[in-house]
Amino acid sequence: MRTPEGEAVVQHEGPTTVAIVDDHEAVRLGLRAACRDAGYDVVAEAAGVPELLDALGLGRVDVVVLDLSLGDGRSVTDNVRAILGTGSGVLVHSIADRVAAVREALAAGAAGVIPKSSPMSAVIAAIAVVARGDALNNVEWASAIEADRDFAKAALGRRERDVLHLYASGLPLKLVAQQLGIAHSTAREYLDRIRQKYIEVGRPAPTKVDLLRRAVEDGILPGLDEAGDARR
């Protein structure tokens, strides 16, 4: 779970809890073994999202590792949002060249994408990032956005970009206002306007983590592969 500003809230102590959705049994078995070797608690696994939700009941896990190529007739958006509705984070684990599906998953709120061609160590590390409540900013995410010609950037003004850059980098809004020499209420108005512009292009950003995503996607902040953790 997160605060309204997108900050992660620790819900429990103990091992990271994981669930796996993939319609290939061999993939599920491999992920389950690797997660358990890493000390994660694999709570459930299923060939589809409805089956996973039945297995979880009213519960949640820290991360659901989700394949997009399920062939179940459900949309990517429906699957991602159904999982998010449980309070779980979503890590896409799929074939990297499925650009449209990856783009749709990210727009629906998935925390990031890790290709099936990645080393298992990279998958385990990505799960840790998502479990912390962070967005996974990697080259696969950037490539999916760049390759999608229908991807619409929000038309932010210079001052709006300045506010987004500082706020998404991790500064509280009060410090953003101080650094830019504007009133706190003015900074809030800029932030509201930024969120509205992202809604208008079909890329809502209700939380601070979502705004970090948008800033990376639109080149306002660098991705991890360019400059380390953009929030530091």
Secondary structure, DSSP 8 states (H G I E B T S, - for coil): -B-TT--B-----SS-EEEEE-S-HHHHHHHHHHHHHTT-EEEEEESSHHHHHHHHTT---SEEEE-S---SS--HHHHHHHHHTTT-EEEEEE-TT-HHHHHHHHHHT--EEEETTS-HHHHHHHHHHHHTT-----HHHHHHHHH-TT-------HHHHHHHHHHHTT--HHHHHHHHT--HHHHHHHHHHHHHHHHHTT----SHHHHHHHHHHTTSS--HHHHS-TT-
